Amino acid sequence: MTRKSATTIRWRAAAVLSAALGMAACASDVPPPTAQLGAASQAVQEAERANALQYAPVALQSARDKLASADKAMRADERTRARRLAEEARVDAELATVTSQRAVTQQAATAVAKSAIPNKPQSAAAPNVAPVYSGSSLGAPSPSGSSYGGADLSGSSYGAPAAVPPAPAGSLGTIGGTSGGNSWGYSYPEVRQ
């Protein structure tokens, strides 16, 4: 080996060693992910308050496991891995929270929908018949006065419509030579003189 090649090899070795030391120094320059760990821990607590254990147990458990792994990685000074696991734990906890809130909202909407539909008795003879108000002229009259398709609906929870009160005297004008009412004797209150 010549003197020139030995010197070149030394310079190359020094460059490789410097690069390796520089990369090691950069690895330790990663700041500790304390903010990510705190955000993940807070997200897990929020998921627990949102009943995620009941409605999204898999996502909540995944968040807890990743948070524990992030803590372990932090103690082992694996900051990059700890940061990644903390961010994954936060996302899983947020998923658990949203899934739980969605389930609670769906239950509330179902309860409201059920309470908005009145329970109406249906006759065994005509299960899919629309209710008929008393005094209706649909179908043949029953002994009680209301019938539709042979079903007596006089016991229905739907009452007869209230009678319309007559309009006050002198409050209605004439339209085209006729009074402001119709053939049933009802007067339209919006027609004024």
Secondary structure, DSSP 8 states (H G I E B T S, - for coil): --HHHHHHHHHHHHHHHHHHHHHHHHHHTS---HHHHHHHHHHHHHHHHTTHHHH-HHHHHHHHHHHHHHHHHHHTT-HHHHHHHHHHHHHHHHHHHHHHHHHHHHHHHHHHHHHHS------SS-TT-----TT--SSS--TTS-EETTEE-TT-S-----------TT---EETTEESB-TTS-B-TT---
